């Protein structure tokens, strides 16, 4: 299959996702990461809509991208006006980009009911806007908004919109499933019917409201589209946009389509996690190809088979997308799972080794009490290292106290006071937080920050509490799972106790100590180099 162009709209469409708010610096960092990956076009935002996007474009004008072209976004001119006088179009020119995408109405319902104008005037809006931008030396792409709904309602007119854009000088037209409700078979059928009428590059832009955006994008490419639009991790309004991460992997590995190099494909997992971190969004564990569960194996039968031949339960080698196989440790996996995980941690362990039996017995006992190591691999790694006596404490707890106060203004505050011994030095400090666990986390890291500065690079990204036996009431054990992140990795730790604060403390300590061990290992490897 011939080359497919990648068009990323994380910085514009993705930023419209609930809970996401990028600073200008965030957008610059993501753009540089996408450029490094080899994405062809990076849509940076809508310069006519807000000052932040304009600042981003002007700052990017002073930076050099190696692989990507920066694209500004906008709309066609307003009805019954001049393109040369349209503030939105003038802002695009001011942004100093060389490539621009403008969207226009294609569905007659929107033209008559939303724009309140005529079908003929809408064609003038498309033609005038594109011609004006082309006259200024810009490469113009046209996004045909709601195209699949438009095609179903009025085939002749929707095609006329595309042809008008083509005649006006557009270099590509993109068919948008803006409502995200089109079935895959319909996308494929429409692309095949439209392709003979368009001599330009043909793009596809899918939303995920029916959970079909990735499938629809791949079907569009198979039917004749040669440009795909999407966002990293599928971020976007409502249910999100087509996720470029599995799209890139599927194009390369399933369709054998040129889009990025094999070497760059190995960076896909890193880029996915990087954008998740900058977006302050929890990484989806089951995300195909790049999620931490994408190549995780739990059942004993699966583990036994995959170790003999990975193809038995893996459709691709995880290394080609920068991910790795995970053997989950639980009572279901048996001794084999422990041996494999120990080997991954560079410990030589055989089935006959008493340590293997001892670790398996310990795991079975702990899981009987409520521990869940398949969801807390960092805690499992610490457990194994302690069993092999390859672990030393980074600090010793002398005590902590937590105060929760409800004030007259009804505001509830939490403060944690903690006493530690770190490298022979006594630390006594306090910190506030949104809740008792947050306060305890803040106090712990405040006490350690001068000794271990890299802790400033990590944060808690998820916190889960589960009561293990509701019938026991307030005396029930609780399981606390904490997910933590730094700039490169995500890890999970666990604590179980009748007291929720103690369970949280166990998980917090494991999280911090895992980070310190990880950094220590990285430093040692760097020293060897």
N, C-alpha and C positions, 0 to 999 in steps of 0.2 A: 504493500500500500504506500502511496506517495506521502509526502510530508504534510503534517497537520499543524497549523499555527495555534499556539496557546495564548489565550487572552484572559488575563487575570483582572477581576474586578473586586478583589477583597477590600481595597481601600475606599471604594465607593459603595457598591452594593452590599459587601460584607459588613461595612460600618453601620448599615441600617439594621443590623441584627439587634435584637433586644439584649441589653446588658453590655454592649460594646461601645466604647468611646475612645477613639484614637487621638492622641496629641499629634502635633506636626512631627515631632521627633519619632514617635511610634511609626508614623507612616513612612518616614524616610528609612528607618531600619528595616521595615518589612519590604519596601521597594528594593533595597539593596540585596536582601536575601532572595527575593524572586529573580532579580537580575543574575545573581550567582547561580541559581538553579537552571537558568536558561529559558525562562518564560519570554515569549516574543513581544508581547504587549502588556503593559501595566497601566490599567486605568486608575489614575490618581485621585479623581474626585471631580466635582462640579464647580469650577472656579466662579461661575456666576451666581452660585447659591449662598456662599458663606465666605468670610474672610480667611478662615483657617485653610480651606482648600487652595485659595489663591496664594497664601503664604507658602504652602507646600510646593506648589509649582514653581514659584519664584526662587525658592531655596534649591530645588532640584535642578534648576537651570544652571547652577554653578557646580553641579556634580556630574561626573561622567559615568554613564551606564555602559557596561561591556557587551551585554547580550540583548538587552531589552530596549524597546522604544516606549517612552512615556506618552500616555494618551489622556487628553482632557475630555470631559463629558458635558453634554448640554442638550438642549431641545431645539426643535425648529422654531422659527420666528413666530410671533403671535399673529393671529388672523388679522387681515386687512392692515398690515403695516409693512415697513421696509426692513429687509434683513440688515442693511447697512446701519440702521438706527436701533437695532435690537440690542439691549444691554447685555443679555445673556451671550450672544454671539460675539460682541465686542470684548467681553471678559475672557472668552476663550482665546482670542487673538492676543490679549494682554498677558496671558499665562505663559507665552513663549514656547508652547509645544509645537511639534511638527505634525502630529497626528491627532485627530479629533474624532470622537464618535458623537453623533447627535441622534436622538430618538424622535420618532414622529408617530402620529396616529395612523393606523392602518384599518382598524375595525370601524365600520360605519356607525356603530352604536356610540362609540366614544366621540366621533366627529360631530354627530348631531346632538347628542345628549350631554356631553361634557364640554366640548369646545364651543358648542352652539354656533356652528358654521356649516358651510356646504362642503360636499365631497370635492367639488372642483377647487374651492379655495384651499382645502387641505393639500391638494396636489401642488398648488402654487407655493404653499409654505415649505414643502419638501424641496421643490426645485430651487426656489430663491435662496433658501438657507445653505444648501450644499454648494450652489454656484458661487455664492458670496465667499464662503470659506475657501473653496478651491481657488478663487481669484486672488486670495491672499497667500497662496503658495502652500496651503495645508493639504495633507492627505486626509480624506474624509471617509469614515465608515458610517453606514446608516443602520440603526437598530429599528426594525419594524415591530413596534410594540404590539402585543396581543395578536401576533400574526396568525396563529393556528385557529383562534376563535374567529378572526377576521376572514380567513380562508373558508371556513365552514359557512359563514354568514353570506359572504359575497366574494366568490372566487375571482371574478373579473376585476373588481375594484382593488382587491388586495394585491393582485399581481401588477396592476397599473401603478400602485405606490412604489413597488420595487423597481419597476422599469423607469419611473420618473427619477428615482434616485440614481439609477445607472446612467441615464441620459444627462443628468446634471453634473456628473463627474465623480461620483462615489467610487472608491476602489474596492469596497466590499459591502455586502448587505447581510444583515444578521436577522434570522427569524427567531422571534422571542415567544416562548410559552410563558407569558407574564403571570397568568393566574395559576400556572403549575398543575393544570388538571387534565392535560392531554395524555392519552394512552400511547404507549410505545409504538404500537402498530400504526396509529394515526400519524405520528411524527414521521415515521419512515415513509408512509404513503405520500404525505404532503411534500416532503423533500424531493422525492423522485419525480413528482409532477411539476414542482417549481424549477428544479435544476435546469431543464432544457430552455427555460425562458430567460435565464440569467447567465451572462458571460463572465461575471465578476467572481471574486472569492465569495463563498457562501458560508456564513457563520450560523451557529446555533447557540441559543441562550435560554436555559431551562431553569425554572423554579421547582421547588421540591414539595409542593403542597399535596401531591398524591404519592410521595415517596418514590418517584420514578425519574428524577432529574438526571442521575448518572446513566441509567439505562436508556433514557431518551436521547442523551447526548451521544452515546456510543452508537445507537441506531441511526442517528442523523449522519454521523460520519460514514457509516456503512452504506447509507443511501446517497451520499454525494457531498456532504458538507466538508469543508477543509479548514474551518476555523472553529475552535470551541471556546466558549466563554464560561467562566465559573469562578468560584472563590475557594481559597484554601480552607479545608475542613468544612466546606459547605455553609459558611456563615452567610447570613442574609436575613431579609425581612420575612416575617411570618415563619414558614417552615424552612427557610433558607434557600440557597442557590445550589446549583449542581456543584458537587464537591470535586475540585480539580485534582485532589490527591489520588483517589482511585481511578479517575478518568485518565490521568497521565500514565499510571501503571497499566491500565487496561489497553490503552493505545500502544504502548511499547511492548508489553508482554503477550497480549492476546491478539491484537490486530497487526503487530509488527510494523506499526506506523512510525515514521520518523517524527519526533517532536522535541525530545532532548536526548543527550548522549547517554550511553550505558553508565558512564562514570557519574554523571549528574543524577541519574535515577537512584543511585545509592545514597544520595542526600535527601531523598523524599521524606523519610521518617524524621530526620532532623528539622527540615523546614516545617513540616506539619506541627511538630511540638514547639518550635520557635514561635510560630504565629499564634498558637494557643496561649503561650506564655505572655506575649506582648498584648494579646487581646484580653488577657485576664479571664480566660474561659477554661473550664475543666476539660482536659483532653478526653475525648470519647474512647473508652477502653476497647470497645469492640469495633472501632473504625477499621474497615478493610485495609489491608496492607500495612498500615502504620500504627494502629492501636496496639497497646501492650498485650492485648488478648488475641491479636490477629493470628498468632502462631503459638498459642498456648494449648498444652495438652494435659488433661487431668486423669481420664480413665486409664486404668492399668493396661487394658487391651490396646488402646490407642498408643500409649507410651511405648509398649513393647514393640509394636509394629513400626512406629515412626523411627525408632532407633535402629531398626534393621534396614529400613528403606524409607526415607522421608516422604517419598511420593505417595505413600499409602494414605497419608492424612494431611498433606500440604500441596496446594495446587501450584505454588511457585516456591523457589528458594527464598526465604526471608531476607537473606543477605543482599539480594539484588535491589531491594528497596531500602536498604539500610536498617532493617529490623533484625530481630533474632528470635530463635525458637525458645520457648519457655516450657519447662516441665514443672507443672504445678505440684506442690507437695501437700498431700492430704492422706487420710487413712485409706482412700480409694486407690491411690497410686502405689501403695506398698513400698517395699524396700527399693525397687527399681528406681522409682522417682527420686528417692533420697540419694542413691548412688550417682545418678545423672547430675543432680543439682550440686552434689559435693564435687564432682569432676569439673563442672563449670566454674566452681569457686577455687579450682586448682588444689583440691584435696584428694589424695589417693585413697580410695575406700573400696573394699570388696564386700560381697555378700556375707562372707565368712567372718569379716572383721567384727569383733565385739562392739566397736564404736557404732557400726551400722545398726546392729540390733538395739543398742542403747538409745541412739537417736530416734529410731522408729518407735520404740516404746515410749520415749518422752513425748514425741509428737502425738501419738495415740492418746496418751493420758491428758495432754494439754487440750487436744481437740475435744475430748470427752468433757472437759471443763468449760468449753465454749470458745477456745481459740480456733482460728480459721486461717491457716497459713497460706492457702492458695491465694488469699486476698491480701496477704501481708508478707511479700517475699523478702523485704528488707529485714523484718523481724526474724524470719527463718535464717537468713544469712548470718545475722548476729548470733543466733542460737548455735549454728554449726561451728562458727569460729570460736565460741566459748567452749564447745565440746572438744575442740582440737587444741584448746589453750593458745589460740592465735589472736587473742583479744586482750586489750588492757583498757581500764576505765580512763576516760578523758576528764572525768570530774567525779567528786563524791558528794552526795546530798547529805547535809547535816539537818535540814528541816525546812519546811515551808508552811506558810499560813495564808489562807485566803479569806478576805473580808468582802461580803456583799452587802451593800448599803442602799436602802431606798430612802430618798430624800423627800422633803416636803413638796418639792416641785414634781414629784412622781417619777423622777429620773432614777434609774437603777445603775449603780456603778459597782465595778468589781476591782479589787486590788489584791495583788499577790506579793507577799514578802518571802524571800527565799534566801537560804544560807547554804553556800557550797564551799568545797575545798577544791581549788583548781591549781594543779602543778605546785602543791604545797602552800598555796596562798588562799586565805579565807576571804570569801566574797559574801557580802550581805547587801542585798539590793531589793528594790520594790518597783512594781510597774502596774499601771491600770490597763483595763481591757474592756471590750464590749460585754464579755461574760467571764466567768471564773476560769475557763480553760484558756481563753485568749489572753487573760491577764497572766496566767501561769506561764504560757508560752513566751510572752513578752518579757517577763521577769527572768526566765531561764536564759534567754538569748542576750538580755542586757548584761547578765552576770558573766557570760562567756565571751562577749564580743571582743574584748581587748586581748584575750588569749587565742581566740579562733576567729579572725576577721571574716573568713569566707562564709560564716553563718549569715551574714547580711545578704548573701546572694540567694538564700532559700526562703520559702514561705509556705504556710499551710494552704493547700488548695481545696481540700474537702475534709469534712468531719462528720462521721456517722456514729450513731449510738443505737444499739439494739438491746432490748430486754430479752434475756435468754429463756426465762421461765416466768411468764406473767402470773401464774398461779401463786407464786411465792410472795407476790406483792412487793413491798418496799425492800424486802430482804433479797430480792432476786439479783443474780449476777447480771452485769451489763457488759456488752462487748463494744469497745470503741475502736473504730478504724480511722486512721488519719492518713490522708494522702498529702505528700509534700512535693514541691517542685523547686528546681533551680534553673539555671539558664540552659541546661542540656538534658536533664533527666527528670523522671517522675518516679516516686517510690511510695510504698505503703507500709504502715506499721500497725501493730495491734496491741491492745491491753484488755484484760478481763479481770473484773473484781466486783464485789458487792457494792463498793463505793465508786460512783461514777468519776469522782476526781482522781482516785487512785488508778482506775483503768485508763483515764486520760493521761495521767503522768507517765505510766508505763509506755504508752504509745508515743508520747512526746519525746521521752528520753531515747527510745529506739530511733526515732526519726532524726534527731540531732546527731546521735552517735553514728548512724549510718552515713550521714552527710560527711562527718569528719573522717570516717574510715575511707570513704570514697575519695575524698580530697587527698588524704594521706597516700593512698595507692597511686593516684594520678601523679602526685609529686615524686614518688619513688620511681615511677616509670620514666618521668622526664629526666630525673637524675641519671638513670641508666643510659638514656640516649646521649 
